[in-house]
Amino acid sequence: MSQKVRVRFAPSPTGPLHIGGLRTALFNYLYAKKNGGDFILRIEDTDQNRFVEGAEEYIIEALNWCGIPFDEGPGKEGAYGPYRQSERKDLYKSYALELIEKGKAYYAFDSAETLNHHRKDHEAKGKTFIYNWHNRLKLTNSLSLSEEEVKAKLDAGEDYVIRFKSPENEEIHLNDIIRGPIKIDSSTLDDKVLFKSDGMPTYHLANIVDDHLMKITHVIRGEEWLPSLALHAQLYDAFGWQSPEFAHLPLIMKPVGKGKLSKRDGEKGGFPVFPLTWNESEGYREAGFFPEAVINFLALLGWNPGTEQEIFSLEELVSSFTLERVNKSGARFDPEKNNWYNQQWLQKKSNAELATLFDTDLKNRNITATKEYVTHVVSLIKDRAIFAKDFWDLGSYFFEAPSSYNEKAVKKQWKEETPEIMSKVASLLDTIDSFESSIIEEKVKGWISEQELSFGKVMPPLRLVIVGDMKGPHLFDIMELIGKKETISRINTAIAQL
């Protein structure tokens, strides 16, 4: 029987969740659900100096808002908790000591000053200082000291770290689901610190131990962890554990294409880089994006379905997703395309659902209208909207008579004879009993022909007086909705004002 797929998203609570981290969570979620597996959230908070209050809650809220909740994690305890590394810290020391016993790791007592001196000395000679096989016997550690000396230092409570003993002159063969086979010369690797004398493990040790104990089968993470892959694979070997499969996701690049997307790019370009607002930085949720749109554009940043399809629901993403179709190269972030995705998802929503969103905006403006009326307005203007917050700009004239008129349009459309023509149109409208779009249209267009007027002399100025601008849906639909009395009143007001 094959092992159940278990994946994890393991962020550090050092601030808000970046859109790149959210995509990592999404790809983990999609892979788990596609393969009938579990999606685990683990909070990697071993670095207490960088811990930020509220960051963990933010991460959980962001995942829930996006509709990709975790199956196990803080507050959803499964069989493999606790799910915060700070609550697991008593676990790690025994594993570090096990590696020392196996001859795979060693105590190092070198002071920060000594190591700094070596670094500077190497720099002066145009070299890079690496703590590994070629110099470890010249440094202060349990490989160069006698057992008695080591014991004396430990008994005296001297500061130490436990370092991994990387092998000399070995070719390490690795495999990445996205990148394929990778070869590394072990001589280029340093002896990474696994454990510090303050009782805290480094990321490398905690990560491997937790993934093993939580039965993680696939590690899907960002490309920035690729340089750690050799060490992690060697740690699995050193413990004699089965290694999970690895997949390293490509970076999300700046809109200009060069370099990794940052918070500053968002501030400069006026687009969000966080799912939810954090301090002064607006989030996708607060900017008016639908979670479906965010998930849709994130999925296609670095993953290619192999078809022309661009609009995917979460269910469709789950059934189409494979790691083999994730690209190796970075994916350019395109804020315009993100807006396009939101527009597509807005058009898929029902008029009633959109009317509820618009109604909130109207109430904030102290405007009350029936649900039926607002729904009808939305049906006429939604084609031009990218966000629900665009509705007011697109359709304020359905709720308020224009208080001013577009100057350019007035210059172009308002001629000497226009007031008289508008006055006659108002009289004609007053005679219509059944004030419905098709009937108004028939009467007005019939009258224009009878009077032997050009449409250009009547229709554009009529739109200008009703809307205040040369925009909006079918003019007779607007007139039907605002009603006969309001339509005539707007014509008379414009005649007086213009």
N, C-alpha and C positions, 0 to 999 in steps of 0.2 A: 504494500500500500504506500503510495507516495505521500510525502509530508505535506501537511496543510500550508498553503502560502500565508506567510505573516510578514508584513512590511511595517516600517515605522517612519514617522516624521519626528525628528529630534532637534527642535530649535532651542537656542539659548534665550532666556528671557532678559535680553539686554536692550530692548526697545521695541518699536512696532514691528510687525511682520512685513517685510519687503515683498513686493509683488513676485520677485524671484523665489522667495521662500514659499509663497503661496502656491506657485506653480509646482515646486517640488512636492508639496503636500498633495496637490491635485493628482500628479502622476502616480504617486504612491497609492492614493485612494483608487484611481482607475485600475491600476494593476491588480490590487487586492480584490476589487469587486468583479473584475473580468474573470479572475481565477477562483472565485468562491472563497477568498481568504479574509484575513483580519487586517484592519488598519489601526496601528497603535500610535498614540501620541506620548512621547517621552520628553520631559523638560530637562535639558542639560544645563543645570545651574551649579556646576561645581566651582565656577569662578565667581565667588560671592562679591568680589570688588566691582564687577560689572553688572551685577543684578539690578534691574530697574523695576520699581514698584508698579504693579498693574500690567506689566508686559505679558505675564502668563494668561491673565484673564482676557487680554486683548487677542492673543493668538487663538484661544478657544472660541471667542465670539466671532472672529473672522472666519474660522472653519465652518461654524454653524450657519453664519449668514450666507456663505457660498453654497451651502447644501452638501458639504463633504465632511460630516461629523465623524469623529474617531469611534472605534468600537471599544477600545480599552485606553485608559489614560487617567490623569488626575480627575477625581470625581466620578469616574466610571471604572471602578477597580475590577480587574480581571484576575486571573490566576497567577499573573507574573509581576505584580506590583511589589513595592511602591513604584510610581512612575516619574518621580522627581529624583534626579541623581543625588541631590543633597540629602535625601532620606535613605539613600542606599550606601552612604559613604563608608560604613563599617565593613562592607563586603569586600572592598577592593584590596586591602592590604594583604590578606591571605593569598590572593592571586599573584601579587607582586613577589611575595616571599616564595611562592611555589616556583616561579621562574628562576629565582636565585638558586634554589635547591637543584633545579634541573640544569644549572649552568648556562641558562639562556639570558640571565640578567645579572647585574652586579651593583653593589653600593658605590657611590662616588661622593667624595668629601671635598671636592675642589670648591674654593670660595669664589664668589662672583668676581672679586678683584683679580684673582689668578686667571680666570677664564677671559676676563676683559683684556688683561695684559697679553695673553696669547693671541687674541683676536687682533689687537692693535699691531703686535709684532708681525703677524702674518700679512696684514694690510700693507704695512710699510714695505714688505718684500713683494707686494703685488700678488699675494696668495689669499685663499680663503681658509679660515680655521674650521676644521670639521673634527668633532670629537668621535673618533672611531678606531678601527683596528690599527691604523698606522701610528697612533700616538697614545693609545690608552694605557700602555704599560709605563709611559713616562709621567703619567698624571696620578693624582691621589685617589685611588679607588681599591676595591677589594680584589682586583686582579693584580695590582702592583704591590700591594701591602701583604704582610703575613696575616694569618688568621688571628694571632694575638693582637696585632696592631688594630685590625678591624674591630675586634671585640672591645678593645679599650676605648676606641673612638665612639662606638655605639653606647657603651656603658656610661661614658662621660657626657652623653646627650649632645654630641656634636651634630651640627646640621648635615644632612645628607640628601641625596636623591637616589632613586633606583633607576638605572639606565638599562635599556635593551641592548644585548650584545649582538650587534648585526654581524653576519658572517663575512668572511673575507673571500674575495675572488670567486663568487658564485654567480651564475646567471639565473636570475629569478624569472620564472615564467608565470605571467598573470593573464587573466582573461576578463574582459569587460563586455557586457551584453551589447552595448552601443558601439564601443570602439574596437572590439575584436581583441586579438592576442597582443600582449605587451611584454617586452623583454627589458629587464633592468640589471645592470651590473651592481652587485651588492657592495662593491668597493666604494661606490659613490655615496652610499647612505651613511648618515650619522647615527650614533647610538642615542636614540631619542629617550628623553626622560619620561618614565612611566608613572613615577610616584614621588611625592615630595615629603620631607620630614614633618610638614604640618598635618600629615594624615590625609591629605587630599590627593586623589589620583589625577593624572593629566587626562586630557580629552581622550588620548589614544587608548589608554588602558580601560578607562570607564566604559568607553564606547564598545570595545570588543567584548568585555565581560557582560555588559548589559544585553548586547545583541545575542550572545550565546545563551544567557539565562532566559531571555524572553523568546527564545526559539525563532529568531528572525531568519527567514529563508532568503530574502532578497534585500540588499541595501541599495536603495535608489536615492542618490544625493547629487548635489551640485558638483560641477567640474573642478571647483577649487579644492576638492578633497582628493583629486586624482594623485597628487604627489604623496599622499599618505597611504595609498593602496598597497605599496610594497611592504611597508611596516605592518599594516593590518593583516595582510595575508600571512606574513611570517609569524605574527603573534598567534594566529589560529594554529599554525603548524607547531609552534613551540608548546602550546597547551595540549596538542593532540586532538583538537576539536575539528569538526567539519565546518569549513568556511561557507558563509552564505554566498550567493551569486551577487556580483556587483554591477551597477549601471550608473555611469556618471553623466548627468544631464548637461547640455551645452549652456553657456551663459546667455543671459538676456542683454543684448547690446543697446547702446544709446540710439535714439532716432537717427542720428547722423551715421550710425553704423560702426564707428570705432570706439572701443572701450566699453566697460560694463555700465549698465544703467544705474544711475545714482539718484538720491533724493534731490540733489542740486539740479539734475536734468529736468525733473518734474517742476521744480520752482521756476526754472528759466523758461520752460516750454508751456507752463500753465496747465499741466495735467497731473493727476494723482500717481503716486508710486506705492501707496499703501491701500489695503482693502478698506480700512475704516479710518476716520480722522484720528490723528494723534497730535496733541498740542496744536501748533499752527498749521500743520500739514493736513490738507483736506483729503479724505479717503474716497474711494470709488463709490461707496454707499451714499455718502453725503453729497457727492457731486451729481447724484441722480442716476447712476448706472444700475441696471438690473443685475442681480447676481448671476442669472443665466448668461448674460452677455459677457461678464467678466470671466466666467469659467470657459465660455466658448472661445474667446480670443486668447486666453492663456494656454488652452490646450493646443492651439495651433501655432504657438510660439515654440518652435523647436520640434514639433511632431507633425508628421505628414500622413494623412489618412490613405494616400495613394489613389485618391479619386478627386473629382472636381468639387465635391461637397464642402461648403464652408460653414453652414449653419448646423450645429449639433446640439441636441438636448443632452443632458447628463447621461440619460439612459443610452442614447446613441453613442456617446463617447465611450462609455463602459464597454459596449459590445464591439466597437471598432479598434480600441486601443491595443497596441503592442509596443514593447520596448524596442523591437527591431526596427521600427519605423521612426524612431527618434533620431534627429540629425546629430552629426558630430560637431558641426560648426555652429557658432553663436547665432542667435535669432534676433533680428533687428526689431526693436520696439516701435510700433507705428501708432501714435495717438489718434490720427485721423481714422485709421482702420478700426480702432477700438470704438470710436463714435459711430462708425458705420454698423458695427455689430449691435450696438445699443439700439440704433434705429430699426434694425431688422427685428430685434426682440420686441421693441415697442409695437411694431405693426402686427406682431403675432398675438398681442394681448387683446382681450375683448374690450369693446367700448365701455362697458360697465366698469371693468377693472380700472381702466385709465381715468374714467370719470371720478372714481373715488379719490385717485391721486390729485386730480385737478381741483376737486371740491375742497381738499385741505388747503390748497393755495388760495382759493377764492375766499374761504372763511378767514384766512389771515389778512385778507384785503377788505374784510367786513362786507363781503358780497354774498347774499343768499340766493340760491336758485334751486329749482326742483332737480332731483336726480335725473329725471327724464330729460329735462332741458339740457343739463350739462352733458349727458350721454350723447344727445343729438349733436351738440356743438363739437364734441370730441370726434364724432364720426366724420365731420366735415373738415377738420383741421389736422387730424393726426398724421396724414400722409407727409406733411412737411416738417414734422417734429423729430428731433433726435432724442430729446429727453422730455419727461412729463412737465418739467419746469418751463419748457418752451411754449406751453399751451397759452399762457397769458399774453405773451407777445404776439402769438399767431391769431388770437381770438378775443382780445379784450373788448372789441367793439360789439360783441354779442351781449355784453353785460353793461357797458357804458357807452353813451353817445360820444363821438370824438370831441375833444376839447380844443384840438388844433388840427390843421390840415397840412399835409406835406407840401412844403413851399415850391419845390420843383414841379410837382404835379399841378399845383394851382396855376403856376406860370404857363404851363403847357395846355391845360384843359379848360381853364376858366376864361371864356371869351366874353365879349360885350353882350352877345345874345343869349349866353348860358342861363342867367337868372330867369329870363322869360320862359325858356324851354323847360327848366326845372319846375317852375311854377305850374306849367301845363301838365307835366308828368304827375305832380302831386295831386292835381285835380282829377286826373285820370284814375290814379290809384284809389282815390276816395270813392270812386263808383264801383269798385270791385267788392262783391259780397264775400265770395269764397276766396280768401287771401292765401292761395296755395301757389307754390313755386311755378308749376307748369302753367297755371292760369294767368298769373302775373306776367310771365314771360310772353305768353301768346298775345295778351292785350297790349303790352308795351311795344313789342316788336311790330305788331299790326299797326299801332298808332304811328310809329316811326315811318313805316312804309307809306301810310296814308298821307302824312305830312310832307312826304318826299324829302325827309331829312337823312343825312348820313348817320350810320350807327356811331361813328367816331364823335359826332357832336353831342350824342345823348348818353351812351353807355359809360365811357370813362368818367365824365363829370358826375354821373349818378353814383358810380362806385366811390368816387372821392368824397361825396357828401355823406354817404352811408357809413363808410369805413374810416375816412380821414386820410386814406392812403390808397395807392394803386395795388393793394394786395388782397389776399383772401380767396375763399372758394367761390363757387358759382353765385353770382350776385342775387339771383332770385331766391336761392335757398336761404341766404342771409335775411332777405326781406321777409320771407315767410316766418322765419324763426323769431325775429324781433317784433313782428306784428305790424298791422296797418298803421295804427296810431303813432308808434315810435318811428316808423319809416317816414311818414309825412312830416312829423315833427323835426326829424333830422334834415330833411330837404329845406324846410322853412328856416331853420336855424342857420344853415349854410348860406342861404340867399341873403339873410340879414347880415351875416358876418363877412361874407366875401364880396 
